[in-house]
């Protein structure tokens, strides 16, 4: 399943699975992370054939980008797709900033940390309250024309904010929270993205581990966003996936990732990993060729 997908109206192409790197150098987000594991995870991903690495300034306040920058020096840069994001202003208590000046400076600093001369996908990580979104995107388009970035993305934007950002048809890709247990985007975003040829990347595709099948009924307090009934229903849905996984000799997580890869509204799925072995497990989802009927059974199980 090496079919490459095209990002928006750009020349950037990617495999259907990438690596989310918030656990690479994201010491401000997770406890007990080791940089050596971060280096090993990125190396394992590229060695396993993953070409898309999704990072952000906020992952370790630049540390994730630095680790990726170090590792990619040993690989053919033209075969990699580097995505990064910025919005949190280090000069203003990490408050969101989408101003053209801030975004241009952020891209230049990210290029230095990544030790590269272009970024394949650059996202505005979060919307601020005051910058007109089409002006923010126009600034990124200047950087695109200058060859510093290749695709323009927005993340965590509402539909209205995406429409404002895309007034001139310049948005190529959207990244937002989406998974089989968090499906709002199907109604709110997907119809507009489809119509405007904007690619979509879900973050938290495994719902912070809930969709790996490793939790049981006694764990519901770990997932405060769900009521006990909702949590029990999710576990029933996961049991349906487990039966399908047994048939494919795969894990629940691999089948869920395969479901996203088969979903026509999803461009790239970017599960994270703390250790190289997890990368290896995620990559194996590429060999799960989910049949149409199994795809629909999973879809209905999580409705």
C-alpha positions, -999 to +999 in steps of 0.1 A: +000+000+000+026+025-011+002+047-030+012+083-025-014+109-018-011+145-029-015+174-004-041+198-015-032+215-048+006+212-041+033+189-054+039+175-019+031+138-018+031+114+012+024+078+021-008+073+040+010+068+073+035+092+090+049+098+125+035+122+150+064+134+171+050+151+202+068+123+222+100+131+204+116+159+226+082+169+240+095+172+275+070+199+283+041+176+273+051+142+287+070+129+317+100+107+315+109+113+279+145+106+269+161+124+240+179+092+230+145+075+226+133+104+204+164+100+182+158+063+179+121+067+171+127+091+142+155+069+129+133+038+131+104+056+114+126+066+084+143+032+082+109+016+082+098+035+052+078+063+069+086+096+050+063+121+067+073+135+101+048+158+119+063+181+145+057+215+161+075+242+180+053+234+210+068+199+212+096+207+236+097+243+226+117+235+195+134+204+209+114+180+187+124+200+156+161+199+167+161+161+171+144+156+137+169+181+122+198+161+135+185+127+123+175+138+088+211+149+080+218+112+074+190+107+049+179+119+014+160+151+023+141+151-010+124+118+000+111+132+033+080+153+041+086+175+072+055+191+087+058+216+115+036+242+133+037+274+152+014+298+170+026+298+206+047+330+210+078+324+232+082+362+237+047+365+251+040+337+276+033+312+247+001+331+238-013+324+204+000+347+176-009+344+139+005+378+128+024+378+095+056+389+113+054+362+139+047+334+113+076+345+091+100+346+120+087+312+132+093+296+098+129+310+097+136+297+133+121+263+124+142+260+093+173+265+115+163+239+141+153+214+114+186+222+096+169+223+062+162+250+037+125+242+032+095+229+052+071+207+032+040+215+053+037+245+077+007+248+099-007+277+119-010+255+151-039+274+168-059+304+158-053+337+177-081+361+185-072+391+164-053+383+132-075+380+101-069+345+090-066+353+053-038+378+062-020+351+082-023+327+052-012+354+028+020+357+048+026+320+045+019+322+008+047+347+005+070+321+021+056+295-003+065+317-033+100+321-018+104+283-016+107+282+022+075+262+026+056+240+001+021+236+016+000+258+038-019+243+067-041+253+096-047+233+128-074+235+154-094+260+133-132+260+134-150+257+100-156+295+099-119+301+106-109+277+079-132+295+054-117+328+064-082+314+060-091+300+026-107+331+012-081+331-016-080+293-020-045+291-005-051+265+023-038+230+013-042+210+045-061+209+078-050+190+109-076+185+137-087+161+164-105+132+148-108+095+156-134+068+157-145+081+191-143+118+181-161+121+148-175+157+148-153+166+118-173+143+096-202+168+098-184+200+105-153+200+083-152+171+058-179+184+033-161+218+030-126+202+028-138+177+001-154+205-020-122+227-018-096+199-023-081+205+011-063+175+027-071+163+062-048+149+089-063+136+122-044+140+154-049+116+184-060+089+159-057+063+186-075+085+212-046+086+236-043+048+236-080+041+241-083+026+206-054+002+210-076-022+229-054-022+260-080-008+284-109-025+302-141-014+320-121-005+352-101+021+333-129+045+326-117+071+351-086+076+330-108+090+302-127+118+318-142+130+285-165+100+284-193+090+307-193+054+321-219+044+295-200+060+266-168+043+278-186+009+280-200+014+245-165+022+231-152-010+247-180-030+229-170-014+196-133-023+203-144-059+208-159-058+173-125-046+160-107-073+179-126-100+160-117-084+127-081-080+139-079-117+147-089-124+111-061-103+097-036-115+123-032-079+134-036-058+165-066-036+172-045-005+167-032-018+133-068-024+121-079+011+134-050+027+115-059+007+084-094+020+087-082+056+086-059+048+057-089+034+038-111+064+047-112+087+016-115+119+038-082+112+055-049+120+038-022+110+063-026+093+097+002+102+121+003+079+152+029+089+178+055+067+194+076+069+225+098+039+216+111+024+183+091-008+188+058+012+187+068+027+153+074-008+141+039-019+152+023+011+135+041+005+102+027-030+101-008-015+097+003-008+061+001-045+053-035-047+066-056-045+035-090-039+051-119-053+030-149-031+023-173-050+045-149-049+074-144-012+069-182-007+071-186-030+101-160-008+120-177+024+108-211+012+121-196-002+154-185+033+163-215+052+151 
